[in-house]
Each structure stands twice: as structure tokens, then as C-alpha cells.
Amino acid sequence: MKTLKFKPHLCDMILAGTKTTTWRLFDDKDLQNGDLLVLRNVETGEDVAEAKITSCTEKQLGGVTDEDYEGHERYESTEAMIEHFRGYYGDKVDAYSPLKIIKFELLKKFAAA
């Protein structure tokens, strides 16, 4: 089973059912439709849920549309979004960076984040 890590406030959103999509750049896990996932709180190391990928699409970071935001938190602008992802992936992030849009459904909740 593959593991995806999330900040605590995102874990809360996942457990509440408002976050059902995650965006990942430079996918090193080869995430695919149908994969089973453990969703983990990055700060505590606690597993908060088990999920299944229901949809996995790829595009460039600068090419996201309103539809891609369904189940995902919004950014003020494309520039703000790029800066956000640079915090995770470094200065190599730009509008042409490969983005995986991963929609998932919860199978089991383990604990409150």
C-alpha cells in the first residue's frame, strides 16, 4: 500500500470529507487509478485513513482548470500556487512542472487528526 502524507489541517479536511483530491508533482510513487493508500499526518506520523484512488490525471501545473479544484483547496493565483509547491519541491517548480491530480475515496478512518 502506498502512503501519502498531509499537513494536519489537510488531515482534518480529509476526515471531514471536504478534501477528496490531492495534487502531487514529480510523482515518485507511480500513483495510479485503483491504488490503495494510507493517508498519514506528516507532523505526528499517525495514519489517519485508508483510501482508494478513483481518478488519476496528469497535466502541467500551470494548466489547472476550475474542474481540477473539485475536492481541493484553492489558491489566490497561479503564482501563489507555484510558490506553495516550491515550499514542498524547491525552486525547480514552474508552470510547466508535471502535476498528478489524484481523486480518492475514503475506505476507513483510523483517528481524528
C-alpha positions, -999 to 999 in steps of 0.1 A, spaced: 0 0 0 13 34 -9 15 63 17 6 99 11 15 125 38 -6 155 46 -3 185 70 -26 183 100 -52 208 87 -55 188 55 -60 156 75 -89 173 92 -104 182 58 -99 147 46 -116 132 77 -145 157 73 -149 147 37 -142 181 22 -108 172 7 -111 144 -18 -84 154 -42 -46 159 -38 -21 173 -63 14 158 -65 43 170 -85 71 148 -99 53 116 -89 79 92 -74 53 67 -63 38 59 -97 3 66 -84 -24 50 -105 -61 47 -106 -72 19 -82 -42 22 -59 -48 17 -22 -34 44 0 -26 51 37 -31 88 44 -7 100 71 -3 131 92 32 144 83 37 160 117 27 132 140 33 102 118 -2 90 126 -21 71 99 -55 89 97 -73 70 69 -72 44 42 -83 54 7 -85 43 -29 -76 63 -59 -107 68 -81 -91 90 -107 -56 100 -117 -49 126 -144 -17 144 -155 -11 179 -168 12 208 -163 9 228 -131 0 260 -149 -28 242 -168 -52 235 -140 -88 244 -145 -117 251 -122 -128 214 -126 -94 203 -112 -101 222 -79 -131 199 -71 -123 185 -36 -91 205 -34 -81 238 -16 -79 269 -39 -50 293 -44 -53 330 -49 -34 329 -82 -12 307 -104 18 324 -89 6 317 -54 1 281 -63 36 278 -78 51 294 -46 31 269 -25 45 239 -43 80 254 -43 77 251 -5 75 213 -9 95 206 -40 120 235 -43 128 261 -70 125 236 -98 87 241 -97 73 262 -125 41 264 -146 54 235 -168 60 211 -139 43 177 -142 12 176 -119 -8 145 -110 -44 152 -99 -54 124 -77 -91 119 -66 -97 94 -38 -124 79 -17 -120 71 20 -123 34 28 -116 36 66 -109 63 91 -83 55 118 -84 85 141 -91 122 143 -61 142 131 
